[in-house]
Amino acid sequence: MKAFCITDVGQSRSMNQDFVFASETPVGNLPKLFVVADGMRGHRAGDTASRDTVGTLLDRIRKIQETKPITIIRASVEDGNRRE
């Protein structure tokens, strides 16, 4: 499988706050992973927030020993939501 991702600033913003991640190889116990973090509609540091969100999710996914994809993703999101 070949993967490609791209974001676009759109017509009403001057900065793109979206962040995407695509992996054709395993990430933790997931065979492939595609993540889109939508920006915050122009709020300050929305670009940083979306990039950090993906980074946190990836860190959690890599550490979880579970093998069921839905459990891995759910646990990673829940762990990320508890992050201070």
C-alpha positions, 0 to 999 in steps of 0.5 A: 500500500502506498500512502500520501497525505496533504493538508490545505490552508483553505480559503478563509485562513492565513495559516494551516493548523491541521496536522496529518500522519501516515505510516505504511509500516507498523506503529506499535502493534498497529500494522498501518496508521493514518491520523488527522488532527483538525486545527482549531479555527484560528485559535492561538497555537492551533498548529502546535496543538494539532501537532502535539496531539498527534505526537502524544497519540503516537507515543501512547500507541507505541507503548501499549502492548494490546493487540486489538486495534480499537482497544489500542486507539481508544486507550491511546486517546483516553491516555492522551486526554489525561495528559497534563 
